[in-house]
Amino acid sequence: MDVFGGAPRVLGYPCPVLVKCGTDAVLKCQIGGDPQPDVIWERKNESILPEGRYRITQDGKVYTLYISGVTMEDAGQYICRAKNNIGETYAAATLKVEEDPQELQQTQPAPPPPPQNKVKVIPPEQAVKIMNQQQDGVVKKADPFQDNKVMFFPSNCMTTTFFLTTVLGLPYPS
């Protein structure tokens, strides 16, 4: 039995997914509700059946769509739709597909390697405390770039994280 009961609701939103052509894609969505909702995945207003290149699984409240051998035509928006006798909800995820690596090399030079920076992980429960510190009864924003380290704050998306960075240059950014 769901603690809150009632109509289905999204507990963990699907994240945008970027894959290379020919690889596999995984889209996940976490749904709650009582009674347990029926969950389907859709694309272009049509239900996706778990056959061929598509596989759909459920692990507790997490519903996963697997797409094997992704093609450029698979790119687009996918909907995770949940429905029970009390209500209905849905969440959308975007699948982006990159060209075949061989085609990519012919059309574009290889990107430079990413810079090696230190990352400071801030747990979600501390993020609010850090960003809004109280001093002398006045709430002041903390400097997220303290110690010249990148800090990131986990989001409510099932796998995506937002990064805060420092930008330097001449003339100095305002």
DAFEN-V499826 format. One record per residue. OMEGA is omega in whole degrees, 0 to 359 (* if undefined). Layout:
# DAFEN-V499826
omega: {OMEGA:OMEGA}
This chain:
# DAFEN-V499826
omega: {178:182:183:180:173:184:177:176:181:178:178:184:175:182:173:182:176:179:175:178:179:178:180:178:179:176:182:178:179:186:175:178:178:9:182:182:169:184:176:173:181:171:182:178:177:178:175:179:181:179:180:182:184:174:180:179:175:175:186:180:181:180:188:174:176:176:181:178:184:175:178:180:179:181:178:184:177:182:171:185:181:183:168:184:180:182:185:174:176:175:183:175:179:174:175:183:176:178:175:182:179:178:181:181:181:186:185:173:179:178:178:179:180:178:179:180:174:179:178:182:179:177:184:182:178:185:181:179:182:184:181:179:177:176:180:177:180:178:179:177:177:178:181:182:181:180:181:176:177:176:173:184:180:180:178:176:188:181:185:177:178:180:172:183:175:178:180:177:177:355:181:177:180:*}
